[in-house]
Amino acid sequence: MHVRSDNNLELAVRYGIVLDYALGSVHAWTFMANQGVDPAVILRVLTKEEARRAADQLAIDIAIKHSLEVSAVTARTVVAAFQRAGCSLNRHYVHAA
């Protein structure tokens, strides 16, 4: 296993992996390339999940948890806004009160 010797590059790779999860590989590649990450490293971390480090997977797990929490908060906010507007909600559509 190759050891990353530069903390900034390590963080760039880790953040790039999170960007890959959140926005896709084009954004991830662009970000990592702009941070000076070697193209061979970018290719490896974006195409071979099994080659990633445990800390890289932890970063993805945190991103997933955060996105689920944000989605739940957003959903509650939308429901509350509809209810304040006098609408009732069910699973399929909104009814005006």
C-alpha positions as CSV (number, residue, x, y, z in Angstrom):
1,M,0.0,0.0,0.0
2,H,1.3,3.4,-0.9
3,V,1.5,5.9,2.0
4,R,0.5,9.4,1.3
5,S,3.3,11.7,2.4
6,D,1.6,15.0,2.0
7,N,-1.2,15.9,4.3
8,N,-2.7,18.4,1.8
9,L,-2.8,15.8,-0.9
10,E,-4.3,13.3,1.5
11,L,-7.1,15.7,2.3
12,A,-7.6,16.5,-1.4
13,V,-8.0,12.8,-2.2
14,R,-10.3,12.3,0.7
15,Y,-12.4,15.3,-0.2
16,G,-12.4,14.2,-3.9
17,I,-13.8,10.8,-2.9
18,V,-16.6,12.6,-1.0
19,L,-17.2,14.8,-4.1
20,D,-17.4,11.7,-6.2
21,Y,-20.1,10.4,-3.9
22,A,-22.0,13.7,-3.7
23,L,-21.6,15.2,-7.2
24,G,-20.0,12.6,-9.5
25,S,-16.6,11.7,-10.8
26,V,-16.1,14.7,-13.1
27,H,-16.3,17.1,-10.1
28,A,-14.1,14.8,-8.1
29,W,-11.5,14.5,-10.8
30,T,-11.4,18.2,-11.5
31,F,-11.0,19.1,-7.8
32,M,-8.2,16.6,-7.2
33,A,-6.4,17.6,-10.4
34,N,-6.6,21.2,-9.4
35,Q,-5.1,20.3,-6.0
36,G,-2.1,18.6,-7.7
37,V,-3.1,15.0,-7.1
38,D,-1.4,12.7,-9.6
39,P,-3.8,11.5,-12.4
40,A,-2.9,7.8,-11.7
41,V,-3.9,8.3,-8.1
42,I,-7.2,10.0,-9.1
43,L,-7.9,7.2,-11.5
44,R,-7.2,4.5,-8.8
45,V,-9.3,6.1,-6.0
46,L,-12.3,6.8,-8.3
47,T,-12.3,3.4,-10.0
48,K,-11.1,0.9,-7.4
49,E,-13.1,1.3,-4.2
50,E,-11.4,-1.7,-2.7
51,A,-8.1,0.1,-2.9
52,R,-9.3,3.0,-0.8
53,R,-8.1,3.5,2.8
54,A,-10.3,3.0,5.8
55,A,-10.3,6.8,6.5
56,D,-11.5,7.4,2.9
57,Q,-14.5,5.1,3.6
58,L,-15.1,6.9,6.9
59,A,-15.3,10.2,5.0
60,I,-17.9,8.7,2.7
61,D,-19.9,7.3,5.6
62,I,-19.9,10.7,7.2
63,A,-21.0,12.3,3.9
64,I,-23.8,9.8,3.6
65,K,-25.0,10.3,7.1
66,H,-24.9,14.1,6.7
67,S,-26.9,14.0,3.4
68,L,-29.5,11.8,5.1
69,E,-29.8,14.2,8.0
70,V,-30.1,17.2,5.6
71,S,-32.7,15.3,3.6
72,A,-34.7,14.6,6.8
73,V,-34.5,18.2,7.9
74,T,-35.5,19.4,4.5
75,A,-38.5,17.1,4.4
76,R,-39.7,18.2,7.8
77,T,-39.3,21.8,6.8
78,V,-41.3,21.3,3.6
79,V,-44.1,19.4,5.5
80,A,-44.3,22.2,8.1
81,A,-44.5,24.9,5.4
82,F,-47.4,23.1,3.7
83,Q,-49.1,22.6,7.1
84,R,-48.7,26.3,7.9
85,A,-50.2,27.1,4.5
86,G,-53.3,25.1,5.5
87,C,-52.6,22.1,3.3
88,S,-52.9,18.5,4.4
89,L,-50.4,15.9,3.1
90,N,-50.6,12.2,2.4
91,R,-48.1,9.9,0.7
92,H,-49.2,10.8,-2.9
93,Y,-50.2,14.4,-3.1
94,V,-51.1,17.6,-1.3
95,H,-54.7,18.6,-0.5
96,A,-55.6,22.2,-0.1
97,A,-57.6,22.7,3.1
